[in-house]
Amino acid sequence: MAIGAGLFKDFNKPFFVVFARMRDPALEARIPKTLPVLVIQGELDPVGENLVSTRRMVERYNALGLTRIQTHYYPAVRGRLDRLEGVGRDRLAMST
């Protein structure tokens, strides 16, 4: 076992509980229709199933009538957009 692995084994647990609640239709219906939503993700990020589940979320939000959704997907980039190296970091800087 890696040093510190025991410390972080439940680190993401609250995040995933909140993430699951975000899909509750009653809560989704309460999202203000004009709330600005920015979705950014690397196309190769396995957390968003390489954009599959992320695009489903955007489709759900569109179906709910949200009118201010902006998406930006970074080709050939995984996750951790804050730690992009080389070409990925350059693309991120150019898009802001």
C-alpha positions in Angstrom: 0.0 0.0 0.0 1.3 3.5 -0.9 2.1 5.8 1.9 -0.9 7.9 2.8 -3.4 5.7 0.9 -5.3 5.0 4.1 -5.6 8.7 4.7 -7.3 9.4 1.4 -9.5 6.3 0.9 -12.7 8.2 1.8 -11.5 11.6 0.6 -13.9 11.6 -2.5 -16.8 10.0 -0.7 -18.6 13.2 0.1 -18.1 14.4 -3.5 -19.8 11.4 -5.0 -22.7 11.6 -2.5 -23.2 15.2 -3.6 -22.7 14.3 -7.3 -25.4 11.6 -7.0 -27.8 14.1 -5.4 -27.3 16.5 -8.3 -29.1 14.0 -10.5 -32.2 14.1 -8.4 -35.0 15.3 -10.7 -36.6 17.3 -8.0 -33.4 19.2 -7.3 -32.6 19.6 -11.0 -36.0 21.2 -11.5 -35.1 23.9 -9.0 -32.0 25.0 -10.9 -32.7 28.6 -12.1 -33.1 28.5 -15.9 -30.8 31.5 -16.4 -28.0 30.2 -14.1 -24.7 30.4 -16.1 -23.2 26.9 -16.3 -19.7 26.3 -17.6 -18.7 22.7 -18.3 -15.0 22.1 -19.0 -13.4 18.7 -19.4 -10.6 16.9 -21.1 -12.0 14.5 -23.8 -10.0 11.6 -22.4 -11.1 12.1 -18.8 -12.4 8.7 -17.5 -14.5 10.4 -14.7 -16.8 11.8 -17.4 -16.6 8.6 -19.4 -14.6 10.4 -22.1 -17.4 12.9 -22.4 -20.3 10.4 -22.6 -21.8 11.2 -19.2 -20.8 14.8 -19.4 -22.7 15.2 -22.6 -25.7 13.4 -21.1 -25.7 16.0 -18.2 -25.6 18.9 -20.7 -28.5 17.3 -22.6 -30.5 17.0 -19.3 -29.8 20.6 -18.4 -30.9 21.7 -21.9 -34.1 19.6 -21.6 -34.7 21.4 -18.2 -34.7 24.7 -20.1 -31.3 26.0 -18.8 -30.4 28.8 -21.3 -26.9 29.7 -20.4 -24.8 26.5 -20.8 -21.3 26.9 -22.2 -19.1 23.9 -22.9 -15.4 23.6 -23.7 -13.8 20.2 -24.2 -10.1 19.8 -24.5 -9.0 17.3 -27.2 -6.4 14.7 -26.2 -6.5 15.8 -22.6 -7.4 13.7 -19.6 -8.4 15.2 -16.3 -6.8 17.7 -13.9 -7.0 20.7 -16.2 -5.2 22.7 -13.5 -2.1 20.5 -14.0 -1.9 20.4 -17.8 1.6 19.9 -19.2 3.0 21.2 -22.6 0.5 21.4 -25.4 -2.5 20.9 -23.1 -1.5 23.8 -20.9 -1.0 26.0 -24.0 -4.5 25.1 -25.3 -6.1 25.9 -21.9 -4.3 29.3 -21.7 -5.4 30.2 -25.2 -9.1 29.4 -24.5 -9.4 31.8 -21.6 
